[in-house]
Amino acid sequence: MKKIAHLFLLLGCSLGFLHSCNDPMELNNKKALRMLEECPDEYKLTQVLPVTTSFIDFREDDLKPLQKDYEALAEQGFIKLDKKGKMYHITFTELAEDYLLSPKEASKYNSAYGRTSVFASSIKYVISSKRRVEKVLEIQERPRVNIAEVTTKLEIIDETPFYFLESKYDFKQQKRFVFRMTTEGWKYCKPQ
């Protein structure tokens, strides 16, 4: 009789555990990671940077270490560097087209730029890297507004020729995603 009671107890615990794993109303790290992998957000996982195309002075402290990288880009054929006195002017070549975005497109991405109307014509936006969610670090549910903030750790999966420009910025390797609670459970993907 004791063995039967133990079997029912074990069966009940197993079913309860399975139910909690598949419960659409419960959000855990594994489930959040799976949902992010099923619906990757290109805009949040692609890093876009502004590049000034005129008035570049490699004598400035923040640009001095990047001069060799710019010269390497010129050697590889992605840009042309034209010296104008002590300054340089950058022209992007056809080879760089795959990495360039319009200002309107760039504003949708995970961009490190502020809108500047004064020098807008001399700024180009380049894709520097692409990332993916490596793991979920924390989930903070906000029941009052039916959302959960999911903090993740990102890893770089693709570096473009313009990746060296990221050294000018302090990018965190974490990203926060917002999930929403629906009548069918937690969702991340945008409705089609």
C-alpha positions as CSV (number, residue, x, y, z in Angstrom):
1,M,0.0,0.0,0.0
2,K,2.9,2.3,0.8
3,K,4.4,1.6,-2.6
4,I,1.2,2.6,-4.4
5,A,0.9,5.8,-2.4
6,H,4.6,6.7,-3.2
7,L,3.9,5.9,-6.9
8,F,0.9,8.2,-7.0
9,L,2.8,10.9,-5.1
10,L,5.7,10.6,-7.6
11,L,3.3,10.7,-10.6
12,G,1.5,13.7,-9.2
13,C,4.8,15.6,-8.7
14,S,5.9,14.7,-12.2
15,L,2.6,15.8,-13.8
16,G,2.7,19.1,-11.7
17,F,6.3,19.7,-12.9
18,L,5.4,19.0,-16.5
19,H,2.4,21.3,-16.3
20,S,4.5,24.1,-14.8
21,C,7.0,23.7,-17.6
22,N,4.3,24.0,-20.3
23,D,2.2,26.6,-18.5
24,P,1.8,29.5,-21.0
25,M,1.2,31.9,-18.1
26,E,4.6,31.2,-16.5
27,L,7.7,32.8,-17.9
28,N,11.1,31.3,-17.1
29,N,14.7,31.8,-18.5
30,K,14.5,28.8,-20.8
31,K,11.1,29.7,-22.2
32,A,12.1,33.4,-22.7
33,L,15.3,32.3,-24.5
34,R,13.4,30.0,-26.8
35,M,10.9,32.7,-27.6
36,L,13.7,35.2,-28.4
37,E,15.4,32.6,-30.7
38,E,12.1,31.9,-32.5
39,C,11.5,35.6,-33.2
40,P,14.9,37.4,-33.4
41,D,14.6,41.2,-33.5
42,E,17.0,42.3,-36.2
43,Y,16.6,45.9,-35.1
44,K,17.7,45.3,-31.6
45,L,20.5,42.8,-32.4
46,T,22.3,44.8,-35.1
47,Q,24.6,47.6,-34.1
48,V,24.6,50.7,-36.3
49,L,27.1,53.5,-36.0
50,P,27.4,57.0,-37.4
51,V,30.5,57.9,-39.5
52,T,31.4,61.4,-40.2
53,T,32.5,61.7,-43.8
54,S,34.1,65.1,-43.8
55,F,36.3,67.0,-41.4
56,I,38.1,64.0,-39.9
57,D,41.2,64.9,-38.1
58,F,43.4,62.0,-37.1
59,R,45.4,64.3,-34.8
60,E,42.5,64.3,-32.3
61,D,43.0,61.9,-29.4
62,D,39.9,59.8,-30.0
63,L,40.6,59.4,-33.8
64,K,44.4,58.9,-33.6
65,P,44.2,55.1,-32.7
66,L,41.6,54.6,-35.5
67,Q,43.7,56.0,-38.4
68,K,45.3,52.6,-39.2
69,D,41.8,51.0,-39.3
70,Y,40.5,53.7,-41.7
71,E,43.6,53.2,-43.9
72,A,43.0,49.4,-43.9
73,L,39.4,50.1,-45.0
74,A,40.8,52.2,-47.8
75,E,43.2,49.5,-48.8
76,Q,40.4,46.9,-48.8
77,G,38.4,49.2,-51.1
78,F,35.5,50.0,-48.7
79,I,36.3,53.7,-48.6
80,K,38.4,56.4,-50.2
81,L,40.4,58.7,-48.0
82,D,41.0,62.2,-49.6
83,K,43.3,64.5,-47.7
84,K,42.2,68.1,-47.6
85,G,44.9,70.0,-45.8
86,K,45.2,68.4,-42.3
87,M,41.7,66.9,-42.5
88,Y,40.4,63.9,-44.4
89,H,37.2,63.4,-46.4
90,I,35.7,59.8,-46.6
91,T,33.8,58.5,-49.6
92,F,32.2,55.1,-49.3
93,T,32.7,52.9,-52.3
94,E,30.3,50.4,-53.9
95,L,31.9,47.6,-51.9
96,A,30.6,49.3,-48.7
97,E,26.9,49.5,-49.9
98,D,25.9,46.3,-48.0
99,Y,26.8,48.0,-44.7
100,L,25.3,51.4,-45.3
101,L,21.8,52.5,-44.1
102,S,19.8,55.6,-44.7
103,P,19.2,57.9,-41.7
104,K,15.5,56.7,-41.6
105,E,16.6,53.0,-41.6
106,A,19.3,53.6,-39.0
107,S,16.8,55.2,-36.6
108,K,15.0,51.8,-36.3
109,Y,18.2,49.9,-35.3
110,N,20.1,49.7,-32.0
111,S,22.0,52.8,-33.0
112,A,24.6,54.8,-31.1
113,Y,23.8,58.2,-32.5
114,G,21.8,61.3,-31.8
115,R,19.9,63.2,-34.4
116,T,22.0,66.1,-35.6
117,S,20.5,68.3,-38.4
118,V,23.5,70.5,-38.7
119,F,25.9,67.8,-40.0
120,A,23.3,65.4,-41.3
121,S,24.6,65.4,-44.8
122,S,28.1,64.5,-43.7
123,I,27.0,61.5,-41.6
124,K,26.6,58.0,-43.0
125,Y,25.3,55.1,-40.9
126,V,27.1,51.7,-41.1
127,I,26.4,48.3,-39.7
128,S,29.3,47.4,-37.4
129,S,28.1,44.0,-36.0
130,K,25.3,41.6,-35.5
131,R,24.6,39.9,-32.2
132,R,22.4,37.1,-30.8
133,V,21.0,36.4,-27.4
134,E,23.3,34.1,-25.6
135,K,21.3,33.6,-22.4
136,V,18.6,35.1,-20.3
137,L,20.0,36.8,-17.1
138,E,16.9,38.1,-15.4
139,I,13.1,38.3,-15.8
140,Q,11.3,41.1,-14.0
141,E,7.5,40.7,-14.3
142,R,5.3,43.8,-14.0
143,P,1.8,42.4,-13.5
144,R,0.1,45.8,-13.3
145,V,0.9,46.5,-16.9
146,N,1.0,42.9,-18.2
147,I,4.7,43.0,-19.3
148,A,7.9,41.3,-18.3
149,E,11.3,42.9,-18.8
150,V,13.8,40.2,-19.8
151,T,17.5,41.1,-19.4
152,T,19.8,39.1,-21.7
153,K,23.5,38.6,-22.4
154,L,24.4,39.2,-26.0
155,E,27.3,37.7,-28.0
156,I,28.7,39.0,-31.3
157,I,28.1,36.6,-34.2
158,D,29.2,38.8,-37.1
159,E,31.7,41.6,-37.3
160,T,31.6,43.8,-40.4
161,P,34.7,45.7,-41.7
162,F,33.5,48.7,-39.7
163,Y,33.5,46.8,-36.3
164,F,36.6,48.7,-35.1
165,L,34.4,51.8,-34.8
166,E,32.7,50.3,-31.8
167,S,35.8,50.9,-29.7
168,K,34.7,54.6,-29.6
169,Y,31.5,53.6,-27.7
170,D,30.9,51.8,-24.4
171,F,28.5,49.1,-25.5
172,K,27.0,46.9,-22.9
173,Q,26.8,43.2,-23.8
174,Q,23.3,43.1,-22.2
175,K,20.0,44.0,-23.8
176,R,16.5,44.3,-22.3
177,F,13.5,42.9,-24.2
178,V,9.9,43.5,-23.3
179,F,7.4,40.5,-23.3
180,R,3.7,41.0,-23.0
181,M,1.1,38.9,-21.2
182,T,-1.9,38.0,-23.4
183,T,-4.9,35.8,-22.8
184,E,-2.9,33.0,-24.5
185,G,0.2,33.5,-22.2
186,W,3.5,35.3,-22.6
187,K,4.4,36.6,-26.1
188,Y,7.4,38.4,-27.5
189,C,6.9,38.3,-31.3
190,K,5.0,41.1,-32.8
191,P,1.5,40.1,-34.1
192,Q,1.4,39.6,-37.9
